[in-house]
Amino acid sequence: MIRSKALLLAAAMSVLAAGCGDPLPPVASMPSAGERLVFADEFDAPTLDRSKWNVIGPDFWVNEEEQAYIDSPETIRFAPAGSAAGAEDGVLILQPVFREGFEMPIGREADFVSGRITTQGKYDFTHGRAVARIRMPDAVGVWPAFWLLGNGTWPETGEIDIMEYVGEADWTGVALHGPGYSGETPLVNKYVFEPGTDVTDWHEYEVDWNADRILFKVDGRLTYRVTRGMVENYGEWRFDTPKHIILNFAVGGVYPFKTNRISEPYKGVPTETVERIKSGEIGMEVDWVRIYQRNGQPDRAD
């Protein structure tokens, strides 16, 4: 399936380059010379592919976030091909839902539930290019993200935040976490969109990762480069270890709060955003996720 998809993408590139059809999409969505597609989910099915993804449940809670994660078609939805404007085909939607007084197994009550999916234990990789095509809402205090995480104790096995968004529509953030550079990490950057576009448009968020450097890109454009030497100013390089993929939609918490300083009615979340969540307006749409590796690299980390 993956090999077939890679061939189709390569064929499409050749046809378009010859002058037929619409303009080429951003380069991130296509395999470059010497690359192959090793993982993909186009989200064209009506339900989550459980052979690729796990769903995180309400026993998990971090960062003073206001939501609980649940495994539900309310919070992990799918839009069929043709129903989401601008999408290539089907779309995954991670959507927060107002659920006042939801009781979590850890003894906490949350007023929101939402979705978080991960490939841990089903797919991970060491080095390569991870890309997702995503559209998000203009909503203060939301906290959707696309990222890679190591399989051991945090932050010892490393974290790569490919895209974090905390509700200011003109920018998204990236970061690295590891021993000596976690939490308030020095290895962080913001990408500010050009005039005329923002997070409410479709964009391809990407990391290109090898043993010597990590490149962050938006729509194929380099936005931040981190070298091994930069990391080793603060601690050990922990990016030669397997990483799995995470997509999640948090509501409020420490990062939105540190950005907007809103404390009521919820940490980092204003009343306007709460009302929009109640009306079902807010969600993160994911058109697809793809992982590429250079020919000769193993497609999995053993």
C-alpha positions in Angstrom: 0.0 0.0 0.0 2.8 2.5 1.0 4.9 1.5 -2.1 1.8 2.0 -4.4 1.1 5.4 -2.8 4.7 6.5 -3.3 4.6 5.5 -7.0 1.4 7.4 -7.5 2.8 10.5 -5.9 6.0 10.3 -8.0 3.9 9.8 -11.2 1.8 12.9 -10.3 4.9 14.9 -9.9 6.2 13.9 -13.3 2.9 14.8 -15.0 2.5 18.1 -13.4 6.2 19.1 -14.0 5.6 18.4 -17.7 3.0 21.2 -17.7 -0.3 19.3 -17.3 -2.9 19.8 -14.6 -2.8 22.2 -11.7 0.3 23.8 -10.2 2.5 21.5 -8.0 1.5 21.2 -4.4 4.1 22.2 -1.8 7.3 20.0 -2.1 6.8 18.5 1.3 4.0 16.4 0.1 6.1 14.6 -2.5 9.0 12.2 -2.1 12.3 13.9 -3.1 15.0 12.1 -5.1 16.3 9.1 -3.2 13.4 9.0 -0.8 10.6 6.4 -0.3 7.3 6.6 1.6 7.5 4.3 4.7 4.3 5.3 6.6 1.1 7.1 5.5 -2.4 7.6 6.7 -4.6 9.5 4.2 -7.6 9.4 6.6 -10.0 8.3 3.8 -11.7 5.6 5.9 -14.8 6.4 8.0 -13.0 5.3 11.2 -9.6 5.3 12.7 -7.1 2.7 11.5 -6.4 0.9 14.7 -3.5 -1.1 13.1 -1.7 2.3 13.0 -3.0 4.3 15.8 -3.7 4.1 19.6 -6.2 6.4 21.3 -5.2 7.9 24.6 -7.8 7.8 27.3 -8.9 9.8 30.4 -6.3 8.4 32.7 -3.7 10.6 31.0 -3.3 14.3 32.1 -0.4 16.7 31.7 0.5 20.5 31.5 -2.6 21.6 33.5 -4.7 21.2 30.4 -8.5 21.6 30.8 -9.6 18.6 28.8 -9.7 14.8 29.3 -8.9 12.6 26.4 -11.4 10.0 25.4 -11.9 7.4 22.7 -15.1 8.6 21.1 -16.4 9.4 17.6 -17.4 12.8 19.1 -13.7 13.7 19.6 -12.1 11.7 16.8 -14.2 12.2 13.7 -13.8 11.8 10.0 -15.1 13.9 7.1 -15.5 12.0 3.8 -13.8 13.0 0.6 -15.4 16.2 -0.8 -16.9 17.4 2.5 -13.9 19.5 3.8 -13.1 22.4 1.5 -9.5 22.3 0.2 -8.8 18.7 1.4 -7.3 16.2 -1.0 -9.7 13.4 0.2 -11.0 12.4 3.6 -10.0 14.2 6.8 -9.4 13.4 10.4 -10.9 15.8 12.8 -9.8 16.0 16.4 -12.5 18.0 18.1 -13.0 19.2 21.7 -16.4 18.8 23.2 -17.9 20.5 26.3 -18.7 17.9 28.9 -19.1 19.6 32.2 -18.0 17.6 35.2 -16.5 14.7 33.3 -14.9 12.4 35.9 -11.4 11.2 35.1 -10.0 7.9 36.7 -7.3 10.0 38.3 -9.8 11.8 40.5 -10.0 15.0 38.5 -13.0 16.6 36.9 -12.7 18.2 33.4 -15.3 20.3 31.6 -13.9 19.3 28.1 -13.1 16.1 26.4 -11.0 15.8 23.3 -8.9 13.5 21.1 -5.3 12.3 21.1 -3.9 9.5 18.9 -0.4 8.0 18.8 1.5 5.3 16.8 3.4 4.2 19.9 4.0 0.4 19.8 2.6 0.3 16.2 5.0 2.5 14.2 8.1 4.3 15.1 11.2 5.4 13.2 14.7 6.9 13.6 15.6 9.7 11.1 13.5 10.7 8.2 11.0 13.3 7.1 7.6 13.6 8.8 4.9 15.7 7.2 1.3 16.4 7.9 -1.2 18.6 6.1 -3.3 20.4 8.8 -5.9 23.2 9.1 -6.8 24.8 12.5 -9.3 27.2 13.9 -8.7 30.8 14.9 -9.5 30.3 18.6 -7.7 31.7 21.6 -6.5 29.1 24.1 -6.7 25.9 22.0 -3.6 23.8 21.9 -3.4 21.3 19.0 -0.1 19.7 18.1 1.7 17.4 15.7 4.9 15.9 17.2 7.3 13.0 17.7 8.1 11.4 21.0 10.7 8.9 22.2 9.5 5.6 23.8 11.3 5.9 27.1 11.1 8.2 30.1 10.5 11.9 29.2 12.6 13.8 28.3 15.4 11.3 28.2 14.6 9.8 24.8 13.8 13.1 23.1 10.7 15.0 21.8 10.4 16.9 18.5 7.5 19.3 18.4 6.8 19.8 14.7 3.8 22.1 15.1 2.3 23.6 18.2 -0.5 26.2 18.1 -1.9 28.1 21.1 -4.6 30.2 19.5 -2.8 33.2 17.9 -3.6 32.5 14.3 -0.6 34.2 12.7 2.0 31.9 14.1 2.9 28.3 15.1 5.8 27.0 17.2 8.4 24.2 17.1 10.6 22.9 19.9 13.0 20.2 21.0 13.0 18.6 24.4 15.6 16.4 26.0 17.8 16.0 29.1 19.0 19.5 30.0 16.7 21.3 27.5 13.1 20.3 28.5 10.1 22.3 29.7 11.2 25.9 29.1 13.5 24.7 26.3 16.0 27.1 24.7 15.6 25.2 21.4 12.3 26.7 20.4 11.1 28.9 17.5 8.0 30.6 16.1 7.0 30.8 12.5 5.0 33.8 11.6 2.8 33.4 8.5 3.1 35.8 5.6 0.2 38.3 5.1 -2.8 36.8 3.6 -2.6 33.3 5.2 -2.7 31.9 8.7 -3.4 28.6 10.6 -7.0 28.6 9.2 -5.6 27.7 5.8 -4.2 24.3 4.9 -0.5 24.0 5.5 2.1 21.3 5.4 4.1 21.1 8.7 7.3 19.1 8.4 10.4 18.0 10.2 13.5 16.6 8.4 15.6 14.8 10.9 19.0 13.0 10.7 22.0 12.3 12.9 23.5 15.7 12.6 20.6 18.2 12.4 16.8 18.8 12.6 15.1 21.0 10.0 11.6 22.4 10.6 9.6 23.5 7.6 6.2 25.0 6.7 5.0 24.3 3.1 8.5 23.2 2.2 10.1 26.4 3.4 12.8 26.1 6.1 11.8 27.9 9.2 14.3 26.7 11.9 17.5 24.6 11.9 18.9 22.9 15.0 22.3 21.3 14.7 23.7 18.5 17.0 26.2 21.1 18.3 23.4 23.5 19.3 21.7 20.7 21.3 24.9 19.6 23.0 25.4 23.1 24.4 22.6 22.1 26.8 22.6 18.3 27.1 22.9 15.1 25.3 21.6 14.6 21.7 18.8 12.2 22.1 17.6 12.1 18.5 19.1 8.8 17.4 16.4 6.9 19.2 13.0 5.7 17.8 10.2 8.2 17.8 6.4 7.7 17.4 3.9 10.1 16.0 1.3 12.0 18.1 -1.6 14.2 17.0 -3.7 15.8 19.7 -6.0 18.6 20.5 -5.6 20.1 24.0 -7.7 22.9 25.5 -5.9 25.5 27.6 -3.1 24.7 30.0 0.3 26.1 30.7 1.4 27.0 27.2 -1.7 28.9 26.1 -1.8 30.6 29.6 1.8 31.7 29.3 0.9 33.2 25.9 -2.4 35.0 26.7 -2.4 35.2 30.5 -6.1 34.3 30.6 -7.2 32.6 33.8 -11.0 32.7 33.6 -13.2 30.8 33.0 -10.4 28.3 32.4 -6.6 28.4 32.4 -5.7 29.9 29.0 -9.2 29.8 27.6 -11.6 32.7 27.3 -15.4 32.6 27.3 -15.6 33.1 23.6 -13.6 29.9 22.9 -15.7 28.0 25.4 -18.9 29.0 23.6 -17.5 28.1 20.2 -16.5 24.6 21.6 -20.0 24.2 22.9 -21.4 25.0 19.4 -19.1 22.5 17.8 -17.2 25.0 15.7 -13.6 24.1 16.8 -11.4 21.3 15.7 -8.1 20.4 14.0 -8.4 18.9 10.6 -5.7 16.6 9.3 -5.7 15.8 5.6 -2.9 13.2 5.8 0.3 12.2 7.6 3.3 10.8 5.7 6.8 9.7 6.7 9.6 9.5 4.2 13.1 8.0 4.6 16.2 8.0 2.4 16.8 4.9 0.4 19.1 2.6 2.4 17.7 3.7 5.8 15.6 1.1 7.6 12.0 2.0 7.6 11.6 1.1 11.2 13.8 1.5 14.3 14.5 -1.8 16.0 
